[in-house]
Amino acid sequence: MNQSIGVVAIQGDFEKHIEAFHRAGVSQVSEVRTPEELAGIDRLVIPGGESTTVGKLMDRFGLGVAIQERAKKGMPVWGTCMGLILMAREVQGHEQYTLDLLDVSVKRNAFGAQAHSFEDNVDFEGLVEPITGVFIRAPVVTNLGPNVMVLARYDDEIVGVRQGNCMGTSFHPELTDDVRIHEIFLKL
């Protein structure tokens, strides 16, 4: 594949996304920490991690504004877990920095604390067979704007969405050997 993928590498499980894209056949995967590094990529993943800390750092160093500008110009962006939180319009019960790339409200830690982490099958739009969803302090989408499409539900909760060139999942596909959602992102 001739696409240059970037993974925000401020904190979190960014290495696992890089490995997953390599398994999906992408040779050019870069760590992104600055607006200058963002300028050299075609698509961006915002991985899992701690949303308050990463949001503050993105804001402080200008990466958040740079991501917003590139997304508005059509660059595909995918957020997993923390990434979904940062891409949301609103975080229920928390005043925190967001990129406002997805017209959704999210609830953090919707399935409980770290000790309540789990794996289970998730049906995902466009996939015949379910994927394994790894849920670690995962958020859920609680409110959708009119242009947001639901991609996945788990236990009646919305755990995958897409709006134009932006996609978010509550769970961590990068922590499995299944690269089908990474492949879907490459086609956005």
C-alpha positions in Angstrom: 0.0 0.0 0.0 1.2 3.4 -0.9 -0.4 5.3 2.0 1.5 7.0 4.8 -0.3 6.2 8.1 0.4 8.2 11.3 -0.3 7.1 14.8 -0.4 9.7 17.6 2.4 8.6 19.8 2.1 10.8 22.8 1.0 8.1 25.2 -0.9 4.8 25.0 -0.9 1.7 22.9 0.4 3.3 19.6 3.0 0.5 19.0 0.2 -2.1 18.7 -1.5 0.0 15.9 1.8 0.3 14.1 2.2 -3.5 14.3 -1.4 -4.1 13.1 -0.9 -1.8 10.0 2.3 -3.7 9.2 0.3 -7.0 9.3 -2.3 -5.3 7.0 0.4 -4.7 4.5 1.2 -1.0 5.1 4.9 -0.3 5.1 4.9 3.4 5.9 3.6 3.9 9.5 4.9 6.9 11.4 4.7 8.0 15.0 3.1 11.5 15.3 3.8 13.9 18.1 4.0 17.3 16.4 2.2 19.2 13.7 5.3 18.9 11.5 5.1 15.0 11.8 1.4 15.2 11.0 2.1 17.1 7.8 3.9 14.1 6.3 1.0 11.5 6.6 -2.2 10.7 4.7 -4.2 9.1 7.5 -4.1 9.3 11.3 -5.0 7.0 14.2 -5.5 8.3 17.7 -4.9 5.2 19.9 -6.1 4.3 23.4 -4.5 5.9 26.4 -5.5 8.6 29.0 -7.7 11.2 27.3 -7.3 14.1 29.8 -3.5 14.0 29.6 -3.2 13.5 25.9 -5.8 16.2 25.2 -3.9 18.7 27.2 -0.6 17.9 25.5 -2.3 18.0 22.0 -3.7 21.4 22.9 -0.5 22.8 24.4 1.7 21.8 21.4 -0.7 22.6 18.6 -1.2 19.0 17.4 -5.0 19.2 18.1 -5.5 22.2 15.9 -3.4 20.6 13.2 -5.4 17.4 13.3 -8.7 19.4 13.1 -7.4 21.3 10.1 -6.3 18.2 8.3 -9.5 16.3 9.1 -11.6 19.2 7.7 -9.6 18.9 4.5 -10.5 15.2 4.2 -7.7 13.3 6.0 -9.2 10.1 7.4 -8.9 9.9 11.2 -9.7 6.9 13.4 -9.9 7.0 17.2 -9.8 3.9 19.4 -11.0 4.1 23.0 -9.3 7.3 24.2 -9.1 8.4 20.5 -12.9 8.2 20.3 -13.2 10.3 23.5 -10.9 12.9 22.0 -12.7 13.0 18.7 -16.1 13.5 20.3 -18.0 16.8 20.5 -18.8 16.2 24.2 -17.7 14.0 27.1 -20.5 13.4 29.5 -19.8 14.7 33.0 -16.3 15.9 32.2 -14.9 19.2 31.1 -12.0 18.2 28.9 -10.3 19.1 25.6 -11.8 17.4 22.6 -11.1 17.7 18.8 -14.9 17.8 18.0 -14.4 15.7 14.9 -17.4 13.4 15.5 -20.8 14.8 16.3 -21.3 12.5 19.3 -21.4 12.6 23.1 -19.5 9.9 24.9 -19.5 8.4 28.4 -16.1 7.5 29.7 -15.5 4.1 31.5 -19.0 3.0 30.5 -18.3 -0.7 31.3 -16.5 0.0 34.5 -12.9 0.4 35.8 -9.7 -1.4 34.6 -10.7 -4.4 36.6 -13.8 -4.8 34.5 -12.0 -5.1 31.2 -13.2 -7.8 28.9 -13.2 -9.3 25.4 -16.3 -10.4 23.5 -17.6 -10.7 19.9 -18.8 -7.5 18.2 -20.8 -7.3 15.0 -19.2 -4.6 12.8 -20.9 -2.9 9.8 -19.5 -4.4 6.6 -18.0 -7.5 8.2 -19.6 -10.9 7.8 -18.0 -12.5 10.8 -17.9 -10.7 14.2 -14.6 -9.3 15.5 -13.2 -9.6 18.9 -13.7 -6.4 20.9 -11.2 -5.7 23.6 -12.8 -3.3 26.0 -10.5 -1.6 28.5 -12.1 1.3 30.5 -14.1 1.7 27.3 -16.3 4.7 26.4 -19.7 4.4 24.7 -21.5 6.8 22.5 -24.6 8.2 24.2 -25.8 10.7 21.7 -25.4 10.9 17.9 -25.7 13.8 15.5 -27.8 13.4 12.3 -24.8 12.6 10.1 -23.2 10.0 12.3 -23.5 6.3 11.2 -23.5 3.5 13.8 -20.9 0.9 12.8 -21.0 -1.4 15.9 -23.1 -2.1 19.0 -22.3 -4.2 22.1 -25.0 -5.0 24.6 -27.3 -2.3 23.1 -24.5 0.3 23.5 -23.0 2.1 20.5 -19.3 1.2 20.3 -18.4 2.1 16.7 -19.3 5.2 14.6 -18.4 6.9 11.4 -19.0 10.5 10.2 -17.5 11.2 6.8 -13.8 10.6 6.9 -13.7 10.1 10.7 -14.3 6.8 12.5 -14.3 5.9 16.2 -14.4 2.6 18.1 -14.7 2.1 21.9 -12.7 -1.1 21.8 -9.1 -2.0 20.8 -8.9 -4.0 17.5 -5.1 -3.5 17.6 -4.8 -5.8 20.6 -6.0 -8.8 18.5 -4.5 -10.5 15.4 -7.5 -9.4 13.3 -6.7 -6.5 11.0 -10.1 -6.2 9.3 -11.0 -2.9 11.0 -7.6 -1.5 10.1 -8.3 -2.5 6.5 -11.7 -0.7 6.6 -9.9 2.4 7.8 -7.5 2.2 4.9 -10.5 2.3 2.5 -12.1 5.4 4.1 
